[in-house]
Amino acid sequence: MEFQCDECWYNCYDEEEEVYYCEKDVDEDEYARVMTGRRRCPYFIKADDYFISRHQ
């Protein structure tokens, strides 16, 4: 299964830890459901170059 975290608006990079993380406060159970493929992430927003301009 392909996870969409790489394309999500809330996927941020922490320069100090050198890792990507989700900005949303997702609890462990919800995260496990998303990672096992039993559920789609409820916070997913596709981030692209035109995301900000469409909402202005």
Residue pairs with C-beta under 8 A, 6 or more apart in sequence:
1 37
3 34
3 35
4 41
4 44
4 46
5 11
5 20
5 22
5 41
7 46
7 47
8 22
8 41
8 43
8 44
8 45
8 46
8 47
9 45
9 46
9 47
9 51
10 22
10 23
10 24
10 43
10 45
11 20
11 21
11 22
11 23
11 47
12 20
12 21
12 22
12 23
13 19
13 20
14 20
14 21
22 43
24 43
26 34
26 41
26 43
30 39
30 42
33 39
34 40
34 41
45 51
